[in-house]
Amino acid sequence: MSGPTVLIMAAGEGTRMRSSVPKVLHPICGRPMIVWPILSARDAGAGRVCVIVSPDRDLSGALPEGTETVVQPQPDGTGGAVRAALSVVRDSDTVVVKNADHPLVPAELITNLVDFHRDAGASATVVTVDRDHPESLGRVVRDSSGEFERIVETKHPGDIPPEVLALHEVNTNMFAFDGGALADGLGRITNDNAAGEYYIGDVLGALREQGRAVLVHKVDDVSVNIGINTRVELAMVSAEARRRILERHMLAGVTIAAPEATWIDADVEIEADAVIEPGTTLRGRTRVGPRAVVGPHTTLIDSILGAEVTVPHSYLVQCEVADGSQVGPFAHLRPGATLRKGAKAGAFVEIKGSEIGQGAKVPHLSYVGDAEIGADSNIGAGTITVNYDGFRKHRTKIGERARIGSDTMLVAPVNVGDDAYTGAGSVITKDVPPGALGVERAEQRIVEGYAEKRAKEADAEES
């Protein structure tokens, strides 16, 4: 049997977020909120994933490729949202309906729900959970035999009987439906309630009145019912998502020395036996190779580290560091920086748009921008590739086994050949041939008695 159609309701206004950004675009561990339920649905084998959106909120840039959208023309409740997708419903055998702002729903729950629903031959199945403090959540009312009877919405509790408000079993707003039954039930619900909205939960009551089978799939994991309406709830859900991410990596063989002080985005990949030290943040699509040691207090953004790389106290963005290389401490690798196998970017080194060859070293206190450094070359402390003339960027090329003296300025465009040297303190403006020494210094002068002369001049000024 084909995978279910999953409808994700994402048309809510999200006013309590107090943000100009649509609620479902706020990030959770590196992913927009809306991406979490989409990927969960795909992992569960969904045949189609359709996001129901508001007409004035453009989510298209955040949606994974292949995700369909349907516009809910007016904010008329969860039932109105699914009614907007009626054509999709009619084309589907099994339909799962869920909220976009419940990102902690795992793929396993969707799979289990669909299996339970199909095996029972039900027209509708609702996922429920017990909440200690149900507050304004819809209560699940059962009949005398313990079977589903109806869902009572409690957004406006004034007219709700106390015995209903006392119930702790709540609707998670996640359902599985037979497509035909859902299409029929949507035509039977009304908005005759205090909120003036259509509720998807009312479809269950309408189906039950027709004698159709409506079942309850009760779960123990309260987190599947944690929705996000405020920044406080966003932080709570992010913390739980982060905990799960860290746990997944640790169970896969990664050492995380201080989970409470480590932040890893959802799409980061880390291989076994890597060590993540305290205060480290791994963001975006960063990849960390086996036996690498990252941190303490290091940030990697969309960067790739090979095996046995060490990166303490450093900041790396969109760069690549090959096996056995060393970075830091206090290094800054900017976009386009590439370190080949066994290379080094040491303390207080900044590299941008440059390739550091195999075994080459930039040990400390240097800026390398728009440059190519050959294998086994050594760049002395305080070296700067002067890559910008005020109008355009230019490149510096340094050959293999070159030795660049400390405090050298390489004014690009300029080439230094294989096995060449530059003298410390030089400003190199012309190419240095292979095996040659490039030196550019003013002649040193010695002024004898200078200190005594200055002291006498100072005394004269005071008198």
N, C-alpha and C positions, 0 to 999 in steps of 0.2 A: 504494500500500500504506500502511496506517495506521502511525502512529508506534509505536515500541516501548514496552513497559511497562518502567519502570526501578524495580528494587528496591534500596533503599538500606539497608544493614545498620547499625543504630544502637543495638543492644541491649547493647553491651559495657559492662562495669562501669566502666572508666576509673579504676581504683584508683591507678594511678601518677601521676595528676594531683594526688592528695592534696587533693581538693576536695569540698565538699558540693554543688557545682553539677555536674550531669551533664556529662560531657566534651564532648558535641557541642553544648552551649549556651555554651561559652566563645567569646567574640567574636574574630573575625579581621577587622580593618579595618572595624569597625562592624557586621558581620553575625555572628549565631551561626554556629558552624561548620557545623551541619546545613543551613543555608540555601544554602551554596555548592554542594553537589552537587545540591540540588533545582533551583536556578536553572539550573545547567549542563545538567541533564537537559531542562528545559523549552526552553532555547535550542536544544537538539538536536532538538526536535520530538517529545518523548515524548508518547505518547497518555495514559499514566497514570504517575503517580509515587507510589510507595508506600514509606513508611518503616517498617522493622521495628524495633519498640521493646521495651524491657524493661517488665514489668508494674509495676515500682515507680519508674519514671522518667517523669514527665509532661513531654512535649515540645510539647504541643499549642499552647501560647501562642507558640511561636517558629516554627511551621510556616506557610509561605505558604498562602493560601486555595486550596482545591482539592487539597491534598496528602492522600493516604490514609495510614492507619496500620494496621499489623498487629502484634499482641502476640506476641512469642516467649516462651512460658510459662516456660522454664527456659534457663539459659545453657549450651547444649549444642553450641556451635560454629557456624561459618558455614553448614554444611549444615543444622543445626537451624533457623537463622534463616530460610533460604529454604523449608524444609519448613513453617514456620508460615504462609507465604504461598502454600500449595499451591493454594488456590482461585483466587487471582489468577493464578498461573502457568497453570493449566488454561484460563483464559479468554483467554490471550494468544497471539498469533502469534509474536512475538519478545520475548524477555526479556533485559534487561541487568541484571546484578548488580554492585554496586559498594559500596565502603566509605563510610560517612559521615565517617570521620576522614581521608580523602584529599581535601582541598578544592581542590587545585590541578589536578584533572582538568578540562581545558577541554571545552566543548561540541563542538569540532571532533573530538576524539578519539572521543567517543560516536558522532557521525555517521559517522566513518570506519570505526569498528568494526562498526556495524550494516550499512553498505554492503558492507564486505568479507565479513562473515558471510553476508548474504543472497545476494550475487552468487555465492558459492562453493557455496551450497546446503548449508552445514554444519549439523550438529546442535548443535555447540558450538564456540566460539572463545574462546581465552584471550589476554588482553593480557599481554605479557611485556616485560622490560627487563633489560639487563645492569647489575649493581651491582658496583662494585669491592670492596665489603665486604658480602656478602649476609647475614652474621650468621644470625639465626634465621628468615629468610624461606624460603618454600617454593621448592625448586629445581625447574626444568623439565628433565625428562629426555627426550631425543630418541632415536629408534632409529637404526640404522645408516644409514638413508637420510635422516636429518635431520628426520623427521617427529615430531610429538608422540607421546610414549609414556605419560608419567605425570607427576604432580606429587608430590614427596616433601616432606612437612612436616618441619621441622627444629627445632621448639621444644624437643624432647628429643633432642639430637644423639648421645647415647651409643650408640645402636643403628644409626646411619646410616653406611653405607659411606663411607670417606674420599673415594672418587672422586665420590660424589654431593655431599658437602660442598664439594668443590673447584669445583663448577660456579658460574658467575656469572650465568647467566640465571635470573631469578626470576619467580614468579607475582605479579602486581600485585593479585590478588583482584578483578579486573574481567573480566567474561565477557559474552558474548552467547550465548543459547541459543534453539533452537527450543522453543516452549512445551511441546509434547507430549513432546519428547525429555527436557526437564528434569524434567517431572513423572514420567516413567518412571524416569529415573536416580536421582531422590531416593529412590525406593523400593528401590534396589539397594545403597545405601551403608550402612556400619555404623560404629559408634564403637569398633571393636576396635583401639585404638591407645593409646599411652602417656598421652595427654591425656584419653581417654575422650570425645572429641568427634566430631561429624559434620563432615566437611570438604566444602565445596562443590567443591573441586578434585577430590575422589574421584569426583564425578559424571562427569568427563571420562573417567577410566579405565574406569568402568562402561559408558559409551557406546561407547568404543573396542572393548571386548571384544565388543560386539554387532555390530561391523563398521560402526558409524556414523562419519561424517566428523567428526573433531575437529581443528581448525586452530589455528595460533599466529599472532597479530597482534603482531609485535614492534615496539616504538617506541624512539626514541632519547632521548626526554625523561625523564630520571630523576625529575623532580619529580612525575610522575604517581604515583610509588610512594612518595612521602614521606608516611608516616602520622604521626599525632599521638598519642602516649601519655604525654608528659610536658610540663611547662611549658617546658622547653628546646626541645623540638620545636615547641611552639606558637609560640614566639618566632621560630624559624627559618622556619616556614611563613608567619607574618605578615609577616616581612621580605620574602620573595619575593612575596607577594601585593601588598604595598605597592609594591614595585619595578614590578610589572606595571601597577598603577593609575597610577603616575606616568608611566610610559612611554606608556600609552594617551593621557593628557591632553596630553603634550608632542607626540606625533605628530598630535594633533588641533588644534594651534596654540596651546597654552597655554605660556607661559614660566614655568618653575619654576627659580628662580635657584640653589637649592641642594637638589637632590633628597635628598641625605643628611641634610638637616635639615628635611624637610617631611613631614607626615603627612596623608594624604587618605583618607577612608573610601570604601568601594566604591560607595556610592550617591550620592556627591557629583557634581553636574553643574557643569562650568565651560565657558564659551563662549570661542571663539577670541580671541586677543590679550589675554586677561587675564594679569596678572603675579602670581605667587605668590612673595613674598619669603621669605628664610630664617627658620626658626623658626616657621613657620605650621602650624596644625592645622585642618583642615576636616573636620567630623564630621557624622554622621547624613545627613539629606537636604538639606544645604546646596546652594544654587545661586548661582553667581557669574556675573554678566553680562559682556559683552564690554568689553575695555579697562579693567576694574576692576583696581585694584592693592591686593592684600591683604598686610598685613605691612609690615615684619618683625615677628615675634613677636606674631601675632594668632591668636586662636582663634574660629572660627565654629561654632556648633552649631545645626543645623536652622534656619538663617537664609537669607534671600534678599537678594542684592545685585543692583542694577540695573547698567546700563552706566556705566562711567567713575566708579564709586564708589572712594574711597580710604579704607583702614582700617588705619593703622599702629598697632602696639602696643596692641591693644584686645581686648576679650572680649565677644562677642555671642552671645546665646542666644535662639532662637525669636523672632526679630525680622525686620523687613523694612525695607530701605533702598533708596529709589528712585534713579533715574538721577541722576548728577551730584552726589550728596550726599557729605558729608565726615564721617568719624567718627574721633575721636582726635586726637592720641595719648592713650593711657591712659584711654579711655572704656570704660564698662561699660553695654551695652544688654541689659536683662533681658527676659523673656518679655512679649510684647505691645507692645513698642516699635516704632513705625512712623515712619519719616522719609520725607516726601514729596519730590518732585523738588527737587533743589538745596538741601535743608536741611543743617544742620550741627549735630553734637554734638561739641563740641571737647574740649580737654584736661581730664581728670579730671571728666568729666560722667557722671552715672548717670541712666538713663532706664528707667522701668518702666511698662508698661500705659498708654502715652501715645502721642498722635499729634502729631508736629511737622509743621506745615503747609509747603506749598511755599515754598521760599526762607527759611523761618524759621531763626533761629540761636539755639543755646544754646552760646555760645562756650567757656565754661570754668567749672570749679569749682562746678557746680550739681547739684542733685538735682531731677528732674522725675518725679513719680509720680502715676498716675491723673489725667492732665491732657490737655487739648486746647489746642494752641497754633496760632493762625491763621496764614495765609500772611504772610510778610515781617515777622513780629514778631521782636523781639530781646530776649533774656533776659540781663540783666546778671550779672556774676560773683557767685557766692555766693548765688544765688537758690535758695530751697527751696519746693516745694509741700508744705505740711504736711498730708498726706493721712490721717493716722491719729489718731483721738481716744482711743485706748486700747481701743476696742470695735469700731469700724467704720471702713472706708475711705471717703473722700469725694473727689469730683472737683473739679478746678479747671478753669475754662474761660477762655482768654485769646483775645481776638478778633484780627482781622487788623491788621497794622501797629502793634501795641502796642509800647510801650517799657517794659520792666520794669527799674527801677533796680537797681544792684548791692546785694547783701545785703538783698534783699526777702524777707520771709516771707509767703507766700500761704496763709492758714489756710482750708482747705477745709471746707465747700463755699463757693466764692466765684467770682465772674465778673468779668473785666476786659474792658471793651468794646473795639470797634474804635477804633484811633487813640488809645487811652488811654495814660496814663503812670502810673508809680508812682515816688515819690521814693526815692532810695538810703537803705537802712537802715530802711525802713518795715516794719511788721507789718500787713498788710492783712487785716482780718476782715470787711469789708463790701464789697459789689459796687462797682466803679468804673464809672460810666457811660461810654459812648462819648465820646471826645475829652476826657475829664476827667483831672485829676491827682489821684492818691490819695497822701496823705502821712500818716504816723503816726509822730511822733518826740517824745520828751521835749524840753523846752526846754533848750538848751545853757546851762550856767553856767560862768563864768570865776572862779576863786578866785585872786586875785593873791597872790604871795608864798608859795605853797603849798610849794614845794621848800625854801625857807629855813626855814619853820616845821617841816617834817618833820625836817630836819637837826638843829635845836635839840632837838627832842623825843628824837631818837636819842642825842644827846650826854648829855642829862639821864639817860636810862635807864642808860647805861654808867657814869656817875659816881655 
